[in-house]
Amino acid sequence: MITNEKNIMRVSEVQRERYTLIGEMGEIGAKLKGNLYNSGDFPVVGDYVEVIFNPYGDSLIEKILERRTYLSRPDRSGHADGYVKTLVEQPMAANFDYVFIVTSLNQNFSAGRIARYIAVTVQGGGVPVVILSKADLCDDVDKSIAEVKSVSDKTDIIAVSSLTGMGMSDLQKYFKSGVTIALIGSSGVGKSTMLNAVAGKEIMKTSNIREDDGKGRHTTTYRHLFVLDNGVTIIDTPGMREIGVCGIDEGIDDTFSDITELFSQCRFNNCRHDTEPDCAIKKALETGELSEKRWRLYQRLYDENFKANRMKAGYRK
């Protein structure tokens, strides 16, 4: 029978309407209590939840505790923007300290994609750490690091190679007991290999990437959480080639704080940074203080976020 005893546990896996929880009593299966299910606010991997324990079957998740940090992305259900009827946010993870944004130094490398991940992470309250994996395959690692710095000079950037051991010791400062690290990035970028190297043993399965395009196979097919021997909690996520943006106004502003600072220096508050006189953006572009590439990247993210916000509010265009 179900008792009235309530326990605080953490969501380690979500499979449709069934949840795996971990805590002092070990690992148990659970489902949502009716009132929580009807609320539409469902737990995600990393959530702390209040549970009514049932020793004879599925326990009941009664309440989701307040989240410190939260990672999500817009869900268009496979539709193009013009055909999206309702834009909703797809939850990815909760209650992490750091987000390791892992991208390999091969065909997968994209400073623009990294900017998206950084903005989404900052919006959710986490600390982004850019991990440039497979550095042994790159002829000019410093150039790639400089490209990422041009996107965000406030983010720690670590180039690593699981094969040669390059940069692996630099990751150790994040792997402290009690810390939760979320891993995000495309398939085949070496997340599993990197984590196995840090742990000193195989804790995650690995798979080869395709030779022709450098893309990986989906070793991780769902989000799950596990705890390393040293007390570090890892939230692994399936590989994502791209990540959309929605509702990340603050994340974009923080990632591009130099640009938002320039906005305040424009002569007009409603400056469009086009033909208006005394435009700080135009001046910065002319002097080289602001690169054309960074400005265009900001505009793309801002426009995408603006349109997604309108779709989420119910506007079609």
N, C-alpha and C positions, 0 to 999 in steps of 0.2 A: 504493500500500500504506500501511497504518497504521504509523507509526513509534512508537518508545517515548518520543519527546520529549513532555514534559508542559508545558502552558501554563496560566496562570491567566487566565481570561476572565470576563466578567460576562454574566448572562442578561438579554437585552433584550426577549425576546418568547417566549411559550409558546403553542403551538398544538397541542392534544392531546398527542401523544407526540413532537413535534418542537420543537426549541429553536433560537432565534437567539441567537448570542453575539457580543459585541464585545470587542475588546482591541487589542493592539499590531499584530496581523496583520490588523486590519480586522473585517469581519463574516463570520461563517461559520455554517453549519447544523450541528446536532448532535443526537444521540439518547443515551439513557442506556445505559451499560454494564450488562450483565446483572445483576451483583451489586447495583448501585445500584437498578435497576428492581425487583428482588425484595425490596429492603428496605422499599419503600413510602414512603420519604422522598424526595419529588420536589423538584427545584429550583423556585423561584418567581422572578418578575421582580425583579431587584436582587441576586440571589445571585451570589457569586463562586464559581466552580467550577474544579476541576482537570480539564484536558482532554487527551486523547490526540489529536493532530492527524492528520487524514487529508486530504491535498491532492487526493484523487480522489473524494471523496464525503463523507458525513456523518462528522464527528468524533465521538469518544466522551466523554461526561461521566462521569468516574470517581469524583469526590468532590465533595461540597458543603462549602465552607469554613465555619467557624463564623460565625454571624450576629451582628452587633452589635445590630440591631433587627429587629423582626418584626411584621407586621400580619396579623391573621386574624379570621375571624368564624365563628360556628357555621353548619353546613350541615345543614338539616333535610330536604333533598331535596324541598321543596315540601309537606311534611306539617305538620299542626298538631301542637302539643306532645304531645297525648294519643295520637297515632298514630305518633310517631317511634320506630323500632325501634333505630336506632343514630345517635347524634349525633356528628358528626365536625367538626373545625375545617377551614374552607376557607382556605387561604393566599391572601394578597393581594399582599404585597410584602415586601422585606427590605432591610436595610442602608441605611436612609434616616436623615437627620439631623432634618429637619422634616417634619411632616405638615400641609399646608394644608387645613383643614376649610372648604370653600367653601359658603356658603349665601347665596342671594339675598334681598334685602329686599323680597320680595313674598309671595305665598301660600306659598312654600316655607319661609319662616322658622319655625323651631321651636327654642326654647331647650332643650327636652327632647332632641331629636335631637342637637343640638350636644354636650350632656352625654355622650351615648353615645359619640360619636366621640372626645371628649377622653379618656374613661376607657379606651377601646380603645387609643388612641395611647400614653397613659402606661404602660399595662400592657406594651406592646411595646417600651418604652424610647426612643420618639421624643419630640420636643418639639412639642406641638400649637400651631398658630397659626390662629386663627379669622379667616377672611376674609369680611366681609359685602359681597357684591357688589351691583351695580346700585343703589348708594346714591342715585342720581339719581331713582329711582322711589319713594323713601321720604320721607314727610313729616316723620318724627321719627327721625332716625338715632340721636341720643343716647339715646332711649328703648330702642331695640333693643340698643345697646351695653351699657346698664345691665342689660338682661335677661340678656345673656350673662355679664356680670360677676357676676350673682347666682348663676350656675351655677359659675363658676370665676374667682376673682379673680387666679389665678396665670398665666393664659393671655394672651398678647398678642392683642389684638383690633384689626383694621384694617378700616375701612369704605372701600370703593373704588368707583369708577365708571370703567369703561373709556371711557365716552362723554365725560365731562368731565375725566378725568384725576385726579379726587379720590383721594387716598390712594396713588396708584401709586408715588410716590417713597418712601413708607414701606416698600414691599416690597423695595426695592433692598438693604437691609442683609442680606437672606437669600440674595440671588443672588450668591454668591461662588464662585470657582473651587474645585472639589473637593467642594462641598456637594451632597448629594442631597435633593431635595424630592419627597415623594409628595403627589399631589392626590387628595382624596376629596370626595364630595358628590353630591347628586342630579343628574339630567340637567337641562340647561337653566339651571344656576345661573351660567353664565358663566366656567367654568374655562378654556376654550380662548380666549375673547375676552380674558380677563385676562392670560393667558400671552403671547398675541400682542402685547398692548400693552406688556408689560414687555420683550419681546425686540425690539420695534420693527419686526417683520415678521411675516407670516403663517407660523407654523410648525405650527399645528394647525387643522383644519377646524372651522367653527362651523355651528350650525343654529339656526333660530328656535324659540321656545317656543310652545305653543298658547295662544291668547288667552283661552280660557274658563277654564282652571284653572292657568295659569302653569307647567305641567309641560313638560319638554323632551323632545326626541327623542334617542335614544342615538347621538350622534356617535361616541363611543368605545365599541366593542363588546368590546374585550379589553384586558388590561393590557399596557402596553409602556413601554419606557424609551428615552429619547433624550437626547443631550448638546447643550446650547446652545453658541453660538459662544464664550461667555465661560467655558466649562468647568463650568457648572452642569448637574447631571444631574437630569432630571425623570422621575418615574414617574407615568404617567397611568393612572387606573382607570375602568372603566365607571360610569355614574351609578347610585347606589343610593338609593332612596327612604327606606329604613330600614336599620339595621344591628343585628343581634342581638348579644347579649353572652353570653360563656361563658368561665370561667376568668380573669376580670379582677378578682379580689379586690383586688389591690394597686392597680390602676388606679382602682377605685371609691373605695378608702380615700384615695388621694392627691387625687382630684378633690373629694372631700367631707371633707377633713381636719378642717374645723371641726366636723363632726358626729361623727367618730370621736374627736375630742378631748373632746367632751361626754360620750361614752359612759364615758370613764374617770372622770368626775366623778359618775356615778350612785352611789347608796348600795349597790346590789347589783350584783355582777358579771354576774348573769344577768337583769338588768332588761329587761323587755319594753316599757318606755316606754308603759305603759298605765295601770294602777291602782297601781303601786308607789309608795311614798313616797320623797321626796327624789330624784326623777328629774330629771337635768339637762336632758334633752330637753324634758320637759313645762315646766320652768321657763323654758327659752330660748324656747319657743313662746309662753308667756304674756307674757314681757317684750318680745317682738319681736326678740330677738337672733337667732333662727332663724325664717325665714318658713315658713308652712304649705306653701307651694308647693315650696320647696326640700326640705323633709322628705319630702313625698309623692314627689317625684322620686327621692330617694335610696332610698326604700322600694321603688319600682317596679323600679329597676335592680338593687338588692340581691336582691329576690325572683326576678327573671328570671335573674340570674346563678346564684343558688343552685339553682334548678330545672334549669337547663341543665347545671350541674356534675354533678347527680345523674343526669341522662339520659346524659351522657357516660360516667359510671361504670357504667352498666348498669341503673339504677333507672328504672322506667316512670313513677312518680309521686313 
